[in-house]
Amino acid sequence: MLDKFELFMRQIGLWVGFVLAAAAIYGAGPFPFIEQGIRLGGAIGSAVIITLVLKPLAKEFGGDSHNKRLLLWIIDVAILIGFLFTLFNFAEVYESLWDGVVILEASTLAIGFFGTVVIIDMVRRNFGIILPIICIIMLIYAQFGDLPGIFGHRGFTFEEVVEVSWFSFGGVFGRPTDIVSSIVLVFIVFGAILEATGATAILLKMATVATARIRGGTAHSAIVASAMFGTISGSPVANVVGTGVFTIPMIKRQGFTNAFAGAVEAAASSGGQFTPPIMAAVAFIMAELIGVPYIQIAIAAAIPAFFYYFSLFASVYAEAVRLGIEPLPEDQIPILTKDDWVEAMRFIVPLVVVVTVLFAGRSAAMAGFSAIVAAIVTGVGIDIISAEKRQHISDYAKQLIDALQKGGAQCAQIMVAVGSIGIVIAVVSLTGVAGNFGTLVAELAEGSLFAALAVTALACLVLGMGLPTLPAYLFIVLFVGPVIGELGIEPLLVHMFVLYFGVLSNVTPPVAIAAYAAAPIADSNPMTTGVNAIKIAVVGFIIPFILIYYPSISLVLHFDWTQFIWIMVRMPIAVWLIATAFIGCDQVPLSFVERVLRAIFAIVMLIVDPTMQIAGLGLGLGIIFIHRVKVRRKQAASQASG
């Protein structure tokens, strides 16, 4: 009986997910406007319902005990009923929130506090304990402000804390929740629909054909495929799981180690989050927060993303050489047929539609809506053209429903995470702790821009651990954005700096959630996979500093042709030196001394001082030239003796 009940509840969760995804599509399209209160309450309410029934306490703690599972289900149903009542209460006071006059009686306070606690628990069920602990600490911090040093404040009452976290437009139902529910959710659904239409398989095949003749070709194809899907997916973990089941076994079969295969997927999937055109929808949030056109952000992100992926290719190539892995034999390279190019339209057409709509000046939400329509129409059209697939066209409706249910579940994860970030934002606004944090960083940096950036980068990695891209970005930019903003850095560069380190926290041990997601698929140790991902993605930790010191590579800020050409000459060489240094191989394995020298020369050529740049470039080119001369001499001697 209980098993049937659990199945029934799961079906409820999936159909609520379907409704949430359908509402996201409707809200993004050219239809009558959804009133803000309904949209906010509906998105948060749906997210809680989906999480409660798809990730129940019984599944987490019930084990095989029937009675224990039953008791936990009773608790979850009680939470569900209580939260629905909380939403009805929010709807009643919603209009009063606009006036700023809300009478919070004891019962109303209890309801708001209950809603806050439920949101925190939903985040725990989706993402683990890190963010919930931060939320709890912030709530306690708001009430008890009598602390030593710069973190002290006057302290706030329980009523003030609940009001700002729940009964305001600065907390759970604040601006991040508003932006995500109106813009981001439609792109999450777009990614789910794109995967359901079969775009993954053809993209991977085309990537394999494009890279098969390079040493380590399957790993390179995984990088391309993960980058393309990563730019759509709002979570590196979701991308790892979605594409990794195809790419990781391919990489292993070519001879790479299990840990390295998982690391390649983790690093590539993470990089998609700052890769244009969509940048996991973070670009649209960034545009809203900074107040600049989306196109400007996409252009600014292009060259940094290129160098990040160039570094991944370089690392994979060096590892392939180290392991003696050759390109795929000609008889194993797939051949692209006319039908394959038709299949490729499943991915190409929707992506072109996104870019076209955005360049036409329409909203990001409309671009997401148009892309979904294009994906569905293109998928149906291709299936109708194909005689073989035409026979299964009746299955398309079921596939679409499944995609919307899956997309809705992914939307729920993002919504509860952003809701919890709203709690943190509310407390930060109430206490002014962000300013205090900035003061602390300034004291630690002692007036040095580089030191301030280094401390900020470390804070970004710590604050972003365990979070998907969007919540991590919002959370981090709240704390550390003002810090480097006060140093005279352009807001766009500040946000890009924060985004990079927020994303790279996904591959940074000890948490490294993207590596942890890849490890079971690769059958490798999660920590070893994380360490390998760091080695592969190390250039990504340098790129944000390059953006700050050489803004010309953004193409939109302080552009100078001389600076741009000069950095574009040095960066590929520096990337190659760093990649080979960390992998430990160029044309042949490198000695420890040569690896250290390569890393040092690469850093020297990126230092702001022109003399150091020239010296570093000369030494870098010199060490590459000497290495290749030695290899050729050794090969010639070997052939002569043979």
DRENLUM-165326 format. One record per residue (C-alpha): x, y, z; residue in one letter. Coordinates in steps of 0.1 Angstrom, whole numbers, padded with zeros to 4 digits. Layout:
BEGIN
X | Y | Z | A
...
END
This chain:
BEGIN
0000 | 0000 | 0000 | M
0028 | 0024 | 0009 | L
0046 | 0016 | -0023 | D
0015 | 0026 | -0043 | K
0012 | 0058 | -0023 | F
0049 | 0066 | -0030 | E
0044 | 0060 | -0067 | L
0013 | 0082 | -0066 | F
0032 | 0110 | -0049 | M
0060 | 0107 | -0074 | R
0035 | 0111 | -0103 | Q
0021 | 0142 | -0085 | I
0057 | 0156 | -0084 | G
0063 | 0149 | -0121 | L
0030 | 0165 | -0132 | W
0036 | 0196 | -0110 | V
0070 | 0197 | -0127 | G
0052 | 0196 | -0161 | F
0029 | 0225 | -0150 | V
0059 | 0245 | -0138 | L
0078 | 0240 | -0171 | A
0046 | 0248 | -0191 | A
0041 | 0279 | -0170 | A
0077 | 0290 | -0176 | A
0071 | 0286 | -0214 | I
0038 | 0305 | -0213 | Y
0052 | 0333 | -0192 | G
0081 | 0338 | -0216 | A
0059 | 0339 | -0247 | G
0037 | 0366 | -0263 | P
0007 | 0357 | -0241 | F
-0012 | 0376 | -0214 | P
0011 | 0387 | -0186 | F
0012 | 0365 | -0155 | I
0007 | 0387 | -0124 | E
0040 | 0389 | -0104 | Q
0026 | 0376 | -0072 | G
0011 | 0345 | -0089 | I
0043 | 0339 | -0107 | R
0066 | 0342 | -0076 | L
0043 | 0322 | -0053 | G
0036 | 0296 | -0080 | G
0072 | 0291 | -0088 | A
0083 | 0288 | -0052 | I
0053 | 0267 | -0043 | G
0057 | 0243 | -0072 | S
0094 | 0239 | -0064 | A
0087 | 0229 | -0028 | V
0060 | 0204 | -0039 | I
0083 | 0188 | -0065 | I
0111 | 0186 | -0040 | T
0089 | 0172 | -0012 | L
0075 | 0143 | -0033 | V
0105 | 0135 | -0055 | L
0130 | 0137 | -0027 | K
0110 | 0127 | 0004 | P
0124 | 0121 | 0038 | L
0113 | 0084 | 0035 | A
0137 | 0079 | 0006 | K
0165 | 0097 | 0024 | E
0161 | 0082 | 0059 | F
0134 | 0055 | 0057 | G
0156 | 0026 | 0047 | G
0137 | -0007 | 0045 | D
0115 | 0000 | 0076 | S
0078 | 0002 | 0066 | H
0068 | 0020 | 0098 | N
0097 | 0045 | 0096 | K
0089 | 0053 | 0060 | R
0052 | 0058 | 0068 | L
0061 | 0082 | 0097 | L
0084 | 0102 | 0075 | L
0057 | 0104 | 0048 | W
0032 | 0117 | 0074 | I
0058 | 0144 | 0083 | I
0063 | 0154 | 0046 | D
0026 | 0156 | 0039 | V
0022 | 0178 | 0070 | A
0050 | 0200 | 0057 | I
0033 | 0201 | 0023 | L
-0001 | 0212 | 0037 | I
0016 | 0237 | 0060 | G
0036 | 0252 | 0032 | F
0005 | 0255 | 0009 | L
-0012 | 0274 | 0038 | F
0019 | 0296 | 0040 | T
0016 | 0305 | 0004 | L
-0021 | 0314 | 0008 | F
-0011 | 0336 | 0036 | N
0016 | 0352 | 0014 | F
-0011 | 0359 | -0012 | A
-0033 | 0376 | 0014 | E
-0005 | 0400 | 0024 | V
0010 | 0404 | -0010 | Y
-0007 | 0437 | -0019 | E
0003 | 0451 | 0015 | S
0039 | 0444 | 0007 | L
0038 | 0470 | -0021 | W
0027 | 0496 | 0004 | D
0053 | 0486 | 0029 | G
0027 | 0483 | 0056 | V
0023 | 0447 | 0069 | V
0010 | 0440 | 0104 | I
0028 | 0409 | 0116 | L
0010 | 0393 | 0144 | E
0025 | 0363 | 0162 | A
0006 | 0338 | 0140 | S
0017 | 0356 | 0108 | T
0053 | 0356 | 0120 | L
0051 | 0319 | 0128 | A
0038 | 0312 | 0093 | I
0066 | 0333 | 0077 | G
0093 | 0315 | 0098 | F
0078 | 0281 | 0089 | F
0080 | 0290 | 0052 | G
0117 | 0301 | 0056 | T
0126 | 0269 | 0073 | V
0109 | 0248 | 0046 | V
0128 | 0266 | 0019 | I
0161 | 0259 | 0037 | I
0152 | 0222 | 0041 | D
0143 | 0219 | 0004 | M
0177 | 0233 | -0005 | V
0193 | 0207 | 0018 | R
0174 | 0179 | 0000 | R
0186 | 0191 | -0034 | N
0222 | 0203 | -0027 | F
0233 | 0190 | 0006 | G
0241 | 0208 | 0039 | I
0265 | 0237 | 0029 | I
0240 | 0263 | 0018 | L
0214 | 0255 | 0045 | P
0241 | 0259 | 0071 | I
0250 | 0293 | 0056 | I
0213 | 0304 | 0057 | C
0209 | 0293 | 0093 | I
0241 | 0311 | 0104 | I
0230 | 0342 | 0086 | M
0196 | 0342 | 0104 | L
0212 | 0337 | 0137 | I
0238 | 0364 | 0129 | Y
0210 | 0388 | 0122 | A
0195 | 0384 | 0156 | Q
0227 | 0384 | 0176 | F
0249 | 0413 | 0164 | G
0270 | 0418 | 0195 | D
0301 | 0404 | 0179 | L
0337 | 0416 | 0181 | P
0354 | 0434 | 0151 | G
0339 | 0445 | 0119 | I
0311 | 0420 | 0119 | F
0292 | 0435 | 0148 | G
0258 | 0452 | 0144 | H
0230 | 0464 | 0166 | R
0211 | 0431 | 0164 | G
0175 | 0427 | 0151 | F
0144 | 0413 | 0165 | T
0128 | 0380 | 0154 | F
0100 | 0400 | 0138 | E
0125 | 0421 | 0118 | E
0144 | 0391 | 0106 | V
0112 | 0372 | 0095 | V
0098 | 0403 | 0078 | E
0129 | 0409 | 0057 | V
0134 | 0372 | 0048 | S
0098 | 0363 | 0040 | W
0075 | 0393 | 0040 | F
0094 | 0415 | 0017 | S
0106 | 0418 | -0019 | F
0142 | 0415 | -0007 | G
0140 | 0379 | 0007 | G
0127 | 0346 | -0006 | V
0104 | 0365 | -0031 | F
0131 | 0391 | -0039 | G
0146 | 0402 | -0072 | R
0167 | 0371 | -0079 | P
0136 | 0349 | -0076 | T
0117 | 0373 | -0098 | D
0144 | 0373 | -0125 | I
0149 | 0336 | -0124 | V
0112 | 0328 | -0126 | S
0107 | 0352 | -0155 | S
0138 | 0345 | -0176 | I
0160 | 0316 | -0165 | V
0134 | 0288 | -0161 | L
0125 | 0289 | -0198 | V
0161 | 0281 | -0207 | F
0163 | 0252 | -0183 | I
0132 | 0238 | -0200 | V
0148 | 0245 | -0234 | F
0178 | 0224 | -0224 | G
0155 | 0195 | -0214 | A
0135 | 0197 | -0246 | I
0167 | 0199 | -0267 | L
0180 | 0167 | -0251 | E
0147 | 0149 | -0256 | A
0146 | 0157 | -0293 | T
0178 | 0138 | -0298 | G
0202 | 0166 | -0302 | A
0228 | 0151 | -0278 | T
0236 | 0121 | -0300 | A
0241 | 0140 | -0332 | I
0262 | 0167 | -0316 | L
0285 | 0141 | -0300 | L
0289 | 0124 | -0334 | K
0298 | 0156 | -0351 | M
0322 | 0165 | -0324 | A
0338 | 0131 | -0327 | T
0342 | 0136 | -0365 | V
0358 | 0170 | -0360 | A
0383 | 0159 | -0334 | T
0390 | 0122 | -0343 | A
0423 | 0129 | -0361 | R
0438 | 0147 | -0331 | I
0456 | 0126 | -0304 | R
0430 | 0120 | -0277 | G
0402 | 0127 | -0301 | G
0373 | 0112 | -0281 | T
0382 | 0134 | -0251 | A
0383 | 0164 | -0274 | H
0349 | 0155 | -0288 | S
0336 | 0153 | -0252 | A
0349 | 0188 | -0246 | I
0331 | 0202 | -0276 | V
0298 | 0184 | -0268 | A
0299 | 0194 | -0231 | S
0307 | 0230 | -0240 | A
0277 | 0232 | -0263 | M
0253 | 0216 | -0239 | F
0269 | 0233 | -0209 | G
0261 | 0268 | -0223 | T
0224 | 0258 | -0221 | I
0224 | 0238 | -0189 | S
0222 | 0258 | -0157 | G
0241 | 0232 | -0137 | S
0275 | 0216 | -0143 | P
0262 | 0185 | -0125 | V
0232 | 0182 | -0148 | A
0255 | 0185 | -0178 | N
0279 | 0160 | -0164 | V
0252 | 0135 | -0159 | V
0234 | 0143 | -0191 | G
0264 | 0141 | -0215 | T
0289 | 0122 | -0193 | G
0271 | 0089 | -0197 | V
0280 | 0090 | -0234 | F
0314 | 0108 | -0233 | T
0332 | 0093 | -0203 | I
0330 | 0057 | -0215 | P
0343 | 0069 | -0249 | M
0373 | 0086 | -0233 | I
0381 | 0056 | -0212 | K
0379 | 0032 | -0242 | R
0406 | 0053 | -0260 | Q
0431 | 0046 | -0231 | G
0427 | 0075 | -0207 | F
0425 | 0067 | -0170 | T
0391 | 0066 | -0153 | N
0398 | 0097 | -0131 | A
0411 | 0117 | -0161 | F
0380 | 0108 | -0182 | A
0357 | 0120 | -0154 | G
0379 | 0151 | -0149 | A
0376 | 0161 | -0186 | V
0338 | 0159 | -0185 | E
0337 | 0179 | -0152 | A
0360 | 0206 | -0165 | A
0343 | 0209 | -0199 | A
0307 | 0209 | -0184 | S
0317 | 0236 | -0159 | S
0332 | 0258 | -0186 | G
0300 | 0258 | -0206 | G
0285 | 0280 | -0178 | Q
0306 | 0310 | -0190 | F
0305 | 0302 | -0227 | T
0284 | 0323 | -0250 | P
0258 | 0325 | -0264 | P
0236 | 0315 | -0234 | I
0261 | 0311 | -0206 | M
0236 | 0289 | -0186 | A
0213 | 0319 | -0186 | A
0236 | 0337 | -0162 | V
0243 | 0363 | -0189 | A
0207 | 0375 | -0187 | F
0208 | 0378 | -0149 | I
0241 | 0397 | -0152 | M
0226 | 0420 | -0178 | A
0197 | 0428 | -0154 | E
0220 | 0433 | -0124 | L
0245 | 0455 | -0142 | I
0221 | 0473 | -0165 | G
0240 | 0466 | -0197 | V
0227 | 0448 | -0229 | P
0230 | 0411 | -0230 | Y
0250 | 0412 | -0263 | I
0278 | 0432 | -0245 | Q
0281 | 0404 | -0219 | I
0282 | 0377 | -0245 | A
0309 | 0395 | -0265 | I
0329 | 0401 | -0234 | A
0328 | 0364 | -0224 | A
0338 | 0350 | -0259 | A
0376 | 0353 | -0259 | I
0381 | 0343 | -0223 | P
0359 | 0312 | -0229 | A
0379 | 0304 | -0260 | F
0412 | 0304 | -0240 | F
0396 | 0282 | -0213 | Y
0387 | 0256 | -0239 | Y
0419 | 0259 | -0257 | F
0436 | 0250 | -0224 | S
0414 | 0220 | -0220 | L
0424 | 0208 | -0256 | F
0460 | 0214 | -0248 | A
0458 | 0194 | -0215 | S
0441 | 0165 | -0232 | V
0466 | 0165 | -0261 | Y
0495 | 0165 | -0237 | A
0480 | 0137 | -0216 | E
0474 | 0117 | -0248 | A
0510 | 0121 | -0258 | V
0521 | 0111 | -0223 | R
0500 | 0079 | -0224 | L
0509 | 0071 | -0261 | G
0474 | 0075 | -0273 | I
0471 | 0079 | -0310 | E
0443 | 0095 | -0331 | P
0414 | 0072 | -0339 | L
0420 | 0048 | -0367 | P
0403 | 0058 | -0400 | E
0380 | 0029 | -0399 | D
0367 | 0040 | -0365 | Q
0360 | 0076 | -0375 | I
0322 | 0081 | -0381 | P
0312 | 0094 | -0415 | I
0287 | 0122 | -0416 | L
0259 | 0115 | -0440 | T
0233 | 0138 | -0455 | K
0209 | 0125 | -0429 | D
0234 | 0135 | -0401 | D
0234 | 0171 | -0413 | W
0197 | 0171 | -0413 | V
0198 | 0157 | -0377 | E
0222 | 0184 | -0368 | A
0194 | 0210 | -0374 | M
0179 | 0197 | -0341 | R
0206 | 0217 | -0323 | F
0217 | 0243 | -0348 | I
0183 | 0258 | -0356 | V
0172 | 0265 | -0320 | P
0206 | 0280 | -0312 | L
0205 | 0302 | -0342 | V
0170 | 0313 | -0332 | V
0182 | 0323 | -0297 | V
0210 | 0345 | -0311 | V
0188 | 0360 | -0338 | T
0160 | 0369 | -0314 | V
0185 | 0385 | -0290 | L
0203 | 0404 | -0317 | F
0169 | 0417 | -0329 | A
0165 | 0434 | -0295 | G
0138 | 0412 | -0281 | R
0138 | 0400 | -0245 | S
0158 | 0370 | -0232 | A
0126 | 0353 | -0222 | A
0112 | 0356 | -0258 | M
0145 | 0342 | -0271 | A
0140 | 0312 | -0248 | G
0104 | 0308 | -0259 | F
0113 | 0310 | -0296 | S
0141 | 0285 | -0291 | A
0117 | 0260 | -0276 | I
0092 | 0264 | -0304 | V
0120 | 0260 | -0329 | A
0133 | 0229 | -0312 | A
0099 | 0212 | -0312 | I
0090 | 0222 | -0347 | V
0124 | 0212 | -0361 | T
0123 | 0179 | -0342 | G
0088 | 0170 | -0355 | V
0098 | 0181 | -0390 | G
0129 | 0159 | -0391 | I
0109 | 0129 | -0377 | D
0082 | 0134 | -0404 | I
0108 | 0136 | -0432 | I
0125 | 0103 | -0420 | S
0105 | 0073 | -0431 | A
0120 | 0052 | -0402 | E
0113 | 0078 | -0375 | K
0079 | 0087 | -0390 | R
0066 | 0054 | -0377 | Q
0074 | 0065 | -0341 | H
0060 | 0100 | -0344 | I
0032 | 0091 | -0320 | S
0059 | 0087 | -0293 | D
0068 | 0124 | -0297 | Y
0041 | 0137 | -0274 | A
0052 | 0113 | -0246 | K
0089 | 0124 | -0251 | Q
0078 | 0160 | -0249 | L
0058 | 0154 | -0217 | I
0088 | 0136 | -0202 | D
0111 | 0165 | -0212 | A
0088 | 0190 | -0195 | L
0085 | 0169 | -0164 | Q
0123 | 0166 | -0163 | K
0128 | 0203 | -0170 | G
0103 | 0212 | -0143 | G
0122 | 0191 | -0117 | A
0154 | 0209 | -0127 | Q
0136 | 0243 | -0124 | C
0125 | 0233 | -0089 | A
0161 | 0228 | -0078 | Q
0171 | 0262 | -0091 | I
0140 | 0279 | -0076 | M
0146 | 0266 | -0040 | V
0183 | 0275 | -0043 | A
0176 | 0310 | -0054 | V
0149 | 0314 | -0027 | G
0174 | 0305 | -0001 | S
0199 | 0330 | -0016 | I
0171 | 0355 | -0011 | G
0173 | 0348 | 0026 | I
0210 | 0355 | 0026 | V
0205 | 0387 | 0006 | I
0179 | 0399 | 0030 | A
0202 | 0394 | 0060 | V
0231 | 0410 | 0042 | V
0210 | 0440 | 0034 | S
0196 | 0442 | 0070 | L
0230 | 0439 | 0087 | T
0253 | 0455 | 0062 | G
0277 | 0426 | 0065 | V
0288 | 0428 | 0028 | A
0303 | 0462 | 0035 | G
0321 | 0448 | 0066 | N
0334 | 0419 | 0045 | F
0347 | 0443 | 0020 | G
0365 | 0462 | 0047 | T
0381 | 0429 | 0059 | L
0393 | 0421 | 0024 | V
0407 | 0456 | 0020 | A
0426 | 0452 | 0053 | E
0440 | 0419 | 0042 | L
0450 | 0432 | 0008 | A
0467 | 0463 | 0023 | E
0461 | 0484 | -0008 | G
0473 | 0458 | -0034 | S
0449 | 0451 | -0062 | L
0464 | 0417 | -0069 | F
0462 | 0407 | -0032 | A
0425 | 0419 | -0031 | A
0417 | 0399 | -0061 | L
0435 | 0368 | -0047 | A
0416 | 0370 | -0014 | V
0384 | 0376 | -0033 | T
0390 | 0346 | -0056 | A
0396 | 0324 | -0026 | L
0364 | 0337 | -0010 | A
0345 | 0329 | -0043 | C
0358 | 0293 | -0044 | L
0347 | 0288 | -0008 | V
0313 | 0305 | -0011 | L
0305 | 0288 | -0044 | G
0312 | 0252 | -0032 | M
0283 | 0229 | -0036 | G
0260 | 0253 | -0055 | L
0248 | 0253 | -0091 | P
0260 | 0282 | -0112 | T
0232 | 0307 | -0109 | L
0228 | 0306 | -0071 | P
0266 | 0305 | -0066 | A
0270 | 0336 | -0089 | Y
0242 | 0355 | -0071 | L
0255 | 0345 | -0036 | F
0291 | 0354 | -0044 | I
0285 | 0386 | -0062 | V
0265 | 0398 | -0032 | L
0295 | 0394 | -0009 | F
0326 | 0400 | -0029 | V
0313 | 0420 | -0059 | G
0313 | 0453 | -0040 | P
0348 | 0445 | -0027 | V
0366 | 0446 | -0061 | I
0340 | 0471 | -0074 | G
0354 | 0496 | -0048 | E
0389 | 0492 | -0064 | L
0377 | 0510 | -0095 | G
0371 | 0479 | -0116 | I
0343 | 0480 | -0142 | E
0311 | 0462 | -0130 | P
0311 | 0439 | -0160 | L
0346 | 0427 | -0152 | L
0337 | 0424 | -0115 | V
0308 | 0401 | -0124 | H
0328 | 0381 | -0149 | M
0356 | 0376 | -0123 | F
0330 | 0364 | -0097 | V
0313 | 0341 | -0123 | L
0345 | 0323 | -0133 | Y
0355 | 0315 | -0097 | F
0319 | 0306 | -0088 | G
0318 | 0281 | -0117 | V
0353 | 0267 | -0110 | L
0343 | 0259 | -0074 | S
0325 | 0230 | -0091 | N
0358 | 0213 | -0098 | V
0377 | 0225 | -0067 | T
0383 | 0199 | -0040 | P
0372 | 0191 | -0013 | P
0336 | 0196 | -0025 | V
0340 | 0197 | -0064 | A
0304 | 0186 | -0071 | I
0310 | 0183 | -0108 | A
0339 | 0159 | -0102 | A
0318 | 0140 | -0077 | Y
0290 | 0137 | -0103 | A
0315 | 0124 | -0129 | A
0333 | 0100 | -0106 | A
0306 | 0073 | -0104 | P
0301 | 0073 | -0142 | I
0339 | 0070 | -0146 | A
0342 | 0045 | -0118 | D
0369 | 0066 | -0102 | S
0377 | 0082 | -0069 | N
0359 | 0115 | -0065 | P
0389 | 0133 | -0049 | M
0413 | 0120 | -0076 | T
0389 | 0131 | -0102 | T
0387 | 0165 | -0087 | G
0425 | 0168 | -0085 | V
0427 | 0159 | -0122 | N
0400 | 0184 | -0131 | A
0420 | 0211 | -0113 | I
0451 | 0202 | -0134 | K
0430 | 0203 | -0166 | I
0412 | 0236 | -0158 | A
0440 | 0254 | -0141 | V
0441 | 0281 | -0168 | V
0405 | 0290 | -0159 | G
0418 | 0303 | -0125 | F
0441 | 0327 | -0143 | I
0417 | 0340 | -0170 | I
0397 | 0362 | -0145 | P
0429 | 0380 | -0135 | F
0437 | 0385 | -0172 | I
0403 | 0401 | -0177 | L
0409 | 0426 | -0149 | I
0445 | 0435 | -0159 | Y
0439 | 0433 | -0197 | Y
0403 | 0444 | -0203 | P
0409 | 0447 | -0240 | S
0402 | 0409 | -0244 | I
0366 | 0417 | -0234 | S
0364 | 0437 | -0266 | L
0338 | 0460 | -0250 | V
0357 | 0478 | -0222 | L
0388 | 0500 | -0225 | H
0397 | 0484 | -0258 | F
0431 | 0492 | -0272 | D
0444 | 0475 | -0303 | W
0480 | 0474 | -0291 | T
0472 | 0458 | -0258 | Q
0447 | 0434 | -0275 | F
0472 | 0421 | -0301 | I
0500 | 0419 | -0275 | W
0479 | 0398 | -0251 | I
0466 | 0376 | -0279 | M
0501 | 0368 | -0289 | V
0512 | 0358 | -0254 | R
0481 | 0340 | -0242 | M
0482 | 0309 | -0265 | P
0519 | 0304 | -0256 | I
0512 | 0309 | -0219 | A
0483 | 0285 | -0220 | V
0504 | 0258 | -0237 | W
0532 | 0262 | -0212 | L
0508 | 0260 | -0182 | I
0489 | 0230 | -0196 | A
0520 | 0210 | -0204 | T
0536 | 0219 | -0171 | A
0506 | 0206 | -0151 | F
0502 | 0175 | -0172 | I
0539 | 0169 | -0173 | G
0543 | 0162 | -0210 | C
0549 | 0181 | -0243 | D
0563 | 0159 | -0272 | Q
0578 | 0137 | -0245 | V
0574 | 0136 | -0207 | P
0589 | 0166 | -0189 | L
0613 | 0167 | -0160 | S
0602 | 0183 | -0128 | F
0625 | 0213 | -0133 | V
0612 | 0219 | -0168 | E
0576 | 0218 | -0156 | R
0584 | 0244 | -0129 | V
0602 | 0266 | -0154 | L
0573 | 0264 | -0179 | R
0548 | 0275 | -0153 | A
0571 | 0304 | -0141 | I
0578 | 0316 | -0176 | F
0540 | 0316 | -0185 | A
0532 | 0336 | -0154 | I
0560 | 0361 | -0161 | V
0548 | 0368 | -0196 | M
0514 | 0377 | -0182 | L
0527 | 0402 | -0156 | I
0517 | 0438 | -0163 | V
0553 | 0450 | -0165 | D
0564 | 0452 | -0202 | P
0600 | 0442 | -0195 | T
0588 | 0411 | -0177 | M
0563 | 0403 | -0205 | Q
0591 | 0404 | -0232 | I
0614 | 0383 | -0210 | A
0588 | 0358 | -0202 | G
0578 | 0354 | -0238 | L
0614 | 0350 | -0249 | G
0621 | 0324 | -0222 | L
0588 | 0306 | -0229 | G
0595 | 0303 | -0266 | L
0630 | 0293 | -0259 | G
0621 | 0264 | -0236 | I
0596 | 0251 | -0261 | I
0622 | 0254 | -0289 | F
0649 | 0237 | -0269 | I
0625 | 0209 | -0259 | H
0616 | 0202 | -0295 | R
0652 | 0203 | -0307 | V
0661 | 0177 | -0281 | K
0632 | 0155 | -0291 | V
0642 | 0157 | -0328 | R
0678 | 0149 | -0320 | R
0668 | 0120 | -0299 | K
0645 | 0107 | -0326 | Q
0672 | 0111 | -0353 | A
0698 | 0093 | -0331 | A
0673 | 0065 | -0325 | S
0666 | 0061 | -0362 | Q
0703 | 0061 | -0370 | A
0711 | 0034 | -0344 | S
0681 | 0014 | -0356 | G
END
